[in-house]
Amino acid sequence: MQSITVRSHVGADGILHLELPIAAKEQELEVTVLYQPVQAESQPQSSEALKHSTKKRQPHPDIAGKMKITGDIFDSIPAADWNPSA
């Protein structure tokens, strides 16, 4: 199962149109749609402002700096399983 989050606009006709790039081709899918209205921002933020406002994840202090990479971390999952929207 994959999870994709998108922000989209519903027009005056009340119909939401979704175009999502996914890795699955020529197969049936079960799709569940959850939607939530988005509050309008007073002023759109630039991409530079968004970079600085995004909180970076931090490891727990008990494990920070104590990790050791013992293999190739980039081959852990096939590229077909990557989430293209992330």
N, C-alpha and C positions, 0 to 999 in steps of 0.2 A: 504494500500500500504506500502511496506517495501523498504528500501534503503540499499544496501549492497555495500561496497567499497572493492575491492580486487586488489592486484598487481599480475600480471601474466606475463608469458613469451610466446611470439609467436615464434614457431620454424621456421625452414627453409621452411617448407611447407606452411607458411602463414596462418595457421589455429589456432585460439584461442580456447582452450578447457577450459570450465568452470565447476568446480565441486563446488557447493554451498550447504551447509546444510541449509535447510529451514524447517519451521514448517508445511507447507502445504503438504498434502499427498493425493494421489488419487483424484486430481482435476486439471482442466486446468488452466493455468496461462498465462497472457499476460506479456511478458518480454521485456523491452527496454534496449538496451545496448549502452552506451556512452563510447568511449575510448579516451585516451589521452596518447601520448608517454611520458615516464618518462626519464628525463635526468639522465645519469649515474653519480653516485657519484664517486669522486676520490678515496675514501676509505670507505668501509662499516663501519657503526657505530655499536658498540657493544650495546647490550640491556641496559647496564648500562649507556652508553653515551646518548642513546635515552631518558631514564628516566629523565636525568638532562636537556636535551634540550627542552623537551615538556613544553610549556607555560601553566601554570595553570590558570583556569578561576577565575576571581575575581568578587564579586558582586559590584554593583554600590555603591559608598560611602554613598549615602543617605539611603540605606537599609541594609548596612553591619552591622551585629550583632543585627538587630532588628526583625529577623524572629522568629516565635514561632511555634513549631511543636505541633499540637493539636490532632494527630491521628497516625495510623500505616501507615507510608509512604511506606513500602515494599509491601503492598497489594493493591497498587493503580492501577496496571494493572495485568492481568493474566500472568503467566510465559510463556504461549504459545506465547504471543505477544512480548517477549523480543527479542532483536537482538542478535543472538548467536555469531556474529563476532565482537561485540564491547567489 
